[in-house]
Amino acid sequence: TPMADHALKALQCAADLDEFCERFRKKNAHLGLGVTRIGVHTGVATVGNFGGRARFDYTAMGEGVNTAARLESTNKRYGTRVGVSQETVEQASALARASDKLPLMQTIGQITLKGKTRPVTVYTLNRDAEEEFVWAYEAAFSMIDTDLPKARKALEELFRANPNDPLVRWHLDRLERGETGTMVG
């Protein structure tokens, strides 16, 4: 059933899931649980039982589901937990009201997902940072294509302020290796 605000609800759900999973993982650290990673994309999916009487297989299928799965798998490379497509961010932003504030989003970069030919701009949720930090990160990220020395300096300042931010560290590492641009994968 189509839902006009599905992208906004998906982002809010991903933020809630991420918060719960991180809290649960930390509370149960003695179990050695890994990080839960999430992919969020907007698209058409077919959902239902694809099995039969003898085998119940309730699942979702379609290009949107495949893209979400690819977004989920990119998290490991970038040190993030939630990968979100630009399409989802744009649709959620268009529907968000003051009472439905979007979670803070950081741009990972343009990524050509496995099995795809066109790059997708991918974001991650950052529940741990202040808005000012995310704004400063976005400014530094946008300079990667236009003023590399300034971008590097801004990322270094952000790293000193928050050495645990995975994207700041990841972008600094790739700049150190001589990689440039916002096309990151």
C-alpha positions as CSV (number, residue, x, y, z in Angstrom):
1,T,0.0,0.0,0.0
2,P,1.6,3.3,-1.0
3,M,2.3,5.7,1.8
4,A,3.0,9.4,1.0
5,D,5.4,9.8,4.0
6,H,7.2,6.4,3.6
7,A,10.7,7.9,3.3
8,L,10.3,10.0,6.4
9,K,8.9,7.0,8.4
10,A,11.8,4.9,7.1
11,L,14.4,7.4,8.3
12,Q,12.8,7.7,11.7
13,C,12.5,3.9,11.9
14,A,16.2,3.5,11.0
15,A,17.2,6.1,13.6
16,D,15.1,4.2,16.3
17,L,16.5,0.8,15.3
18,D,20.0,2.1,15.3
19,E,19.5,3.7,18.8
20,F,18.0,0.5,20.2
21,C,20.7,-1.8,18.6
22,E,23.6,0.3,19.9
23,R,22.1,0.5,23.4
24,F,21.5,-3.3,23.4
25,R,25.0,-4.1,22.0
26,K,26.7,-1.9,24.7
27,K,24.5,-3.3,27.5
28,N,25.4,-6.8,26.4
29,A,29.1,-6.2,25.5
30,H,30.0,-9.4,27.3
31,L,28.2,-11.4,24.5
32,G,30.6,-10.0,21.8
33,L,27.7,-8.8,19.6
34,G,28.6,-7.0,16.4
35,V,27.3,-3.7,15.0
36,T,23.9,-3.8,13.4
37,R,24.0,-2.1,10.0
38,I,21.0,-0.7,8.2
39,G,20.4,0.4,4.5
40,V,17.5,2.7,3.7
41,H,16.3,3.4,0.1
42,T,13.1,4.6,-1.4
43,G,11.5,2.5,-4.2
44,V,8.9,0.0,-5.1
45,A,8.9,-3.4,-3.5
46,T,6.8,-6.5,-3.6
47,V,6.1,-7.8,-0.1
48,G,4.4,-11.1,0.8
49,N,4.6,-14.8,1.1
50,F,6.7,-16.2,-1.8
51,G,6.6,-19.7,-0.4
52,G,3.7,-22.1,-0.4
53,R,1.8,-24.2,2.0
54,A,4.8,-26.3,2.9
55,R,7.3,-23.5,3.0
56,F,6.4,-20.0,4.3
57,D,8.8,-17.4,3.0
58,Y,7.5,-13.9,3.8
59,T,9.9,-11.4,2.3
60,A,10.4,-8.2,0.2
61,M,11.7,-8.2,-3.3
62,G,12.5,-5.6,-6.0
63,E,15.1,-3.1,-7.1
64,G,14.4,-0.9,-4.0
65,V,15.1,-3.8,-1.7
66,N,18.3,-4.6,-3.6
67,T,19.5,-1.1,-3.3
68,A,18.8,-0.9,0.4
69,A,20.8,-4.2,0.8
70,R,23.7,-2.7,-1.1
71,L,23.5,0.5,1.1
72,E,23.6,-1.7,4.2
73,S,26.7,-3.5,3.0
74,T,28.6,-0.2,2.4
75,N,28.5,0.7,6.1
76,K,31.3,-1.6,6.9
77,R,33.7,0.1,4.5
78,Y,33.0,3.6,5.8
79,G,32.7,2.7,9.5
80,T,29.0,3.8,9.6
81,R,25.9,1.9,10.8
82,V,23.1,3.4,8.6
83,G,23.5,4.1,4.9
84,V,20.7,6.2,3.3
85,S,20.2,7.0,-0.4
86,Q,19.9,10.6,-1.6
87,E,16.4,9.7,-3.0
88,T,15.2,8.9,0.5
89,V,16.8,12.0,2.1
90,E,15.2,14.2,-0.5
91,Q,11.7,12.7,-0.2
92,A,11.9,12.7,3.6
93,S,13.1,16.3,3.7
94,A,10.2,17.4,1.5
95,L,7.7,15.9,4.0
96,A,9.4,16.7,7.3
97,R,7.5,19.3,9.4
98,A,9.0,21.1,12.4
99,S,7.6,18.3,14.6
100,D,9.2,15.6,12.4
101,K,12.7,16.8,12.5
102,L,15.1,14.7,10.4
103,P,17.9,12.9,12.1
104,L,21.3,14.6,11.4
105,M,22.8,13.3,8.2
106,Q,26.4,13.3,6.9
107,T,27.3,12.8,3.3
108,I,29.5,9.7,2.7
109,G,29.9,10.5,-1.0
110,Q,28.9,9.2,-4.4
111,I,29.1,5.5,-4.5
112,T,28.6,3.0,-7.4
113,L,26.8,0.2,-5.5
114,K,27.5,-3.4,-6.4
115,G,25.5,-4.4,-9.5
116,K,24.7,-0.7,-10.4
117,T,26.0,1.5,-13.1
118,R,25.1,4.9,-11.9
119,P,26.6,6.3,-8.6
120,V,24.3,7.1,-5.7
121,T,24.9,9.9,-3.2
122,V,24.9,8.1,0.1
123,Y,24.4,9.6,3.6
124,T,24.6,8.2,7.1
125,L,22.7,9.1,10.3
126,N,24.8,10.7,13.0
127,R,22.9,10.6,16.3
128,D,26.1,11.2,18.3
129,A,27.1,14.6,17.0
130,E,26.0,18.2,17.5
131,E,24.4,20.0,14.6
132,E,27.4,22.4,14.3
133,F,29.7,19.5,13.9
134,V,27.6,18.0,11.1
135,W,27.4,21.4,9.4
136,A,31.2,21.9,9.6
137,Y,31.7,18.3,8.2
138,E,29.4,19.1,5.3
139,A,31.3,22.3,4.5
140,A,34.6,20.4,4.6
141,F,33.2,17.6,2.5
142,S,31.9,20.0,-0.1
143,M,35.5,21.5,-0.4
144,I,37.0,18.1,-1.4
145,D,36.1,18.8,-5.0
146,T,36.9,22.5,-5.0
147,D,39.8,23.2,-2.6
148,L,41.6,20.2,-1.4
149,P,44.1,21.9,1.0
150,K,41.2,23.7,2.7
151,A,39.2,20.5,2.9
152,R,42.1,18.6,4.5
153,K,42.6,21.4,7.0
154,A,38.9,21.5,7.9
155,L,38.8,17.7,8.3
156,E,41.9,17.8,10.5
157,E,40.2,20.4,12.8
158,L,37.0,18.2,12.9
159,F,39.1,15.2,13.7
160,R,40.7,17.0,16.7
161,A,37.2,18.0,17.9
162,N,35.7,14.5,17.4
163,P,38.3,11.7,16.7
164,N,35.6,9.1,16.9
165,D,33.6,10.3,13.8
166,P,34.1,7.5,11.3
167,L,33.6,9.7,8.2
168,V,36.1,12.4,9.2
169,R,38.7,9.7,9.9
170,W,37.9,7.8,6.6
171,H,38.1,10.9,4.4
172,L,41.4,12.0,6.0
173,D,42.8,8.5,5.4
174,R,41.8,8.6,1.8
175,L,43.2,12.1,1.2
176,E,46.4,10.9,2.8
177,R,46.5,8.0,0.3
178,G,46.2,10.6,-2.5
179,E,42.6,9.9,-3.3
180,T,40.5,13.0,-4.2
181,G,36.9,13.9,-5.1
182,T,33.5,13.0,-3.7
183,M,33.2,9.9,-5.8
184,V,34.3,7.4,-3.1
185,G,33.4,4.0,-4.3
